[in-house]
Amino acid sequence: FCAYAVALGKKFDGDPRFADIVDGKLYLFVNAAIFEKYKQDKENVLKTAAEVWPTIKHTPVGDL
């Protein structure tokens, strides 16, 4: 899923054309605009996504 969307509590498909590898982990993003937003605050986006993921991990996409 798109890491930026996860940080917002959503699950959107990621696009491999918009990706970043941080500490050996691959992060995908939904489109170029979101990838640019992510690049402005990488650390915060990834930190927030890591905090949010456990709360939405088992929630169906349609329920978010």
N, C-alpha and C positions, 0 to 999 in steps of 0.2 A: 504494500500500500504506500501511497505518497506520505512521506514523513511529515511534511508541512500540514497535511490534512489530519494526520493522527494527532499532531500537537493541538489541533482545534477540536479534537474529539470526533473526527469523521474518518471514514475509510473510502478513499478514492484510489483507483488503479494508478500505479506509477508507470512512467514511460522511460524505458532505458536510455532514451536520447537525452534525458535530463536526470543525471545521476551524479553522486559524489561518493567517494570512498573516504571514510574517516576512521582511523584506528582499525583498519582492516575490515570494516563493515560497509556494506553497500547500502546507500540510501537512494530511493527513487522519488521523483516528483512528477506531478500530473502534467505540467506544461512549462514552457519557457518563462512565462510571467511569474509563476510560483517559484520556479528555480531561482530567478533573480531576487525575489523577496527573501528566500532562504539564505542566499549568499550575503545579504546585508546583516544577518544576525544568526549565523550558523550555530554557534554554541547554545544560544537560548532556545532555538527551534528544536535542536536535538535533545536538549535537556528536558524540555517540556514534553516532547513526543515520548521519551523514555518513561516519564512519570504518568502520562495518560494511557499509554498502551495497555498496562495490566487491567485498567478499568473498562476497556472496550474490546479487548482481545477476543472474547467469546460472544460478543454481541453481533447479531446479524447486521449486515450493511443497511438493510432497509429499516432497521430499528434505531439508527443513529440520526 
